[in-house]
Amino acid sequence: MSLFFLPLCLAVLLSGCAVNLDAAGRAPAAGLERPPAGAFQNPIIDSDISLAQALRKEAPSEFKKRQRIIDLLYYSFDGKVHKGQLVIDERLAGDIREVFRVILETKFPVGSMIPISHDRFFRNGKWNEDDLSMMANNTSAFNYRLVTGGKSLSRHAYGFAIDINPLQNPYIKGSTVLPPGAVYDTRKAGTLSPDSPVVKTFIRLGWTWGGNWTSLKDYQHFEKVLPQRLD
């Protein structure tokens, strides 16, 4: 073999044995196991559906076309990292990512985050308005429906609102508590209060918190009303 071909042959042989090194230049250990479920590298999946699936519930096309689905990580009440999805007006996606950065950093627990049009909320041939999601302590945003106890469209119908941990943060108006049996106790994990970093982040970003309302309290609810678009 000539000296000219020797370096070329060595290069070919070495390329077949190449390995990926870590940041310190070390080769990975043989048989490296997958991280346990609930780790950052292997979150527990609460929802993994497409935007089309997340918009199956009936709504006008002009409402649906403005929505986007966002994948987000959070700690749940089991102390593990979960991945869920939120459907929101596309202009509010940046705000939501900032809020969930704070939620993740502070380990504020979120029960689950599953779009309303997920199969688990389909009962008796229709998508549940809100009850099943609230009773499941599910965090959600876009939902084409009327306001609670009213006849006008909810901010959720536009993708302008999000409800977080309904069981810890109920809707309270007089003797009406939703979801039924929920108790608001700021000593409990997952409960929102004026001092909560989550609430402060929403307020800083220009959102309104239902916990600050006077005629009723909707502790789970945040909204940010945007100008209506003509496109």
N, C-alpha and C positions, 0 to 999 in steps of 0.2 A: 504494500500500500504506500502510495507516495505521501510525502509530507504535506502536500496541498490538501489531500482529502481527509487527513487525520483530524484536524480541528472541526471540520464539517461533521464527521461521524460522531465525535464527542458531543457536539451541540445537539444533534438529533437524539442521542441516548439520554442526555441530561434533561431535555425537554419532556421526555416521557416520564421522568421521575419527579417532575416539579411538584411542589406542595405550596399551599397558601400559608403564609406565616402571620402570626399575630403582630400587634403593634410593637412588641418587644423583640421581634425577630425569631420567636419560638414556633416550632411546628406544633400543631394541635395534638392532644393526646389521642392515642388510638382508641376507637370505640367510644368517642365522646357522646354522652347521652343528651337527648333533647331536654331543654329546661323544663321543670315541672309546670303543670297547668296552673295558671295564675301568676306566672312570672311575666316581666315586661316583654321578654322574648317569646313568650307563649301564653298570651292572654286567653282567658275563658271567653268564648264567643257567645254573646247574648243575642246578637243580630248580625246577619250577613246577607242582605238582600239587595236587589238592584233598585234604582230609582223608579223604574216602571212598576215593580212590585210594591214599592212603598207608596205609590200613588193610585192604587187600585180602587180605593174608596171613591165613590162618585163625588165629583166636584167640577165646576166650570173649567174649561181648558185654559182660560186666561189666568186662573189662580194656580193651576198645576204647573204651567210652564215657567213660573218664577221660582219654583222650589228646587232645592238642591239637597242631596243626601250626604251627610258628613260622618265619617268613621271617627270615633273618639275613644280614648282610653280613660278608665277611672277605677278607683278602688271600690269594691262593693262591700256589703256588710259582712262578708266572709273573710275580709282582710286581704283578698286576692285581686289582682288586676284583671279587669274585664274589658272587652271591646264591644261597644254598642253603636247604634246609628241614630242620627237625628235628622229630620226633614225640616228645613227652615227656608225662608226667603233668601235668595242668593246674596242679597246685599248685607245680610246679618251673619253670614258665615264667619267672617273675621272676628266679630264680637264673641261668637259662641266658642271659637277656638281659644280665644284669650281667657274666657271664663273657665273653660275646662282645663286650661293649663294651671290655673289657680286651684281648681278642684283636685287635680292630680297631685300638685305640689303639697297641698295641705292635707292630703289623704281624707278629704271630705267624702264620706261614703255615699254612693248612688246605688239604689236598689237594682235597677236595670234601665236600659235605654233602647226601646224597641218601637219602630214606627207603628202608628195606629192601624195601618193596612197590613200588618203581619198576620199570618194565618191564626195565631193564638187569640186574636181579638175578633174573629169572625164567628158569629153565633146565629143560628136560626135563619140562615140565608142573607144576613146583612152584617155590615161592619158595625161593631158596637160604637155608640156615640162617644162615650168617655168612661163609663162605669167600670168595665173590665180592666182597662188600663190603670185606673186609679186604685182599684182593689188589689192589683198586682204590684202596687208601689212602683209603677213604671214612670219614668221620665220621658216626656214627649213634647213635640212642638206643633207642627202643621197638622190640623184636623179640621176639615170643612164641616162646621157645626154651628149651632146657635149658642149665644151666651147662656150660662146656667140660669134657668128660670125666666128667660126672656125670649124675644122674638127677632132680635137683630143678630147679625153675624158676629161670632166671637173673633177676637184678634187672632186666635189660632187658625181660623179659616183663611187668613191671609199669609200665614207663616210668620206672624209678627210676635208670637208669644211662645213661651216654654213653661211647662209645669215640672217641678223637681220634687221627687219623693213625696207623693201625696199623702201617704200614711203618717209621715212625721210632720207634714206641713199642710193641714187640711184647709178647705174652704169653710168659713164659719159666718153665717148670717142669722142672727137671732138663735132659734133652736135648731136650725138646719146645719148639719155638719156633714161634709163630703170629703172623702168617702165615709160612709156610716161607721161609727165606732172609733174613728181616728181621734187622737188626743194630741194637742199641741203642747209640747214640753221641751223647752230649750236646753234642758239638761241631757236630752237624748241625742245620740249620734245621728247625723243626717238631718238635723233640724236647723232651719234657717232663722236668723235673728238679725236685728240691726247691726250687731257687732261682727257678724259673720264675714270673713274675707270674700265669700261668694257674693253676698248681697252688696258689699262695698264695691266689688269689681263691676257688677251690673250697673250700679248707680253711676260709677265713674264713666261708664261707656254710654250713658244717656238713657238707660232703661228705667222703667217704673216697676216698683215691687208692690204686689198686692198686700203685703204685710203692713204697708204704710197707709192703706186706705182707711177711711173713717166709718163709712156706712156699712161696710162689711170687711172681713179679713180673708184674703186669699193668699195664705202664706207660701203656697207652692208656686205661685204665678209671677212671672216677669213678662213685661211687654215693652216693645219699642215700635211706635207707629211711624211708618215711613210714608212719603208722598206716593199717591197712586200713580202707576206708570200707564202710559197710553199705548205702549207697543204690545 
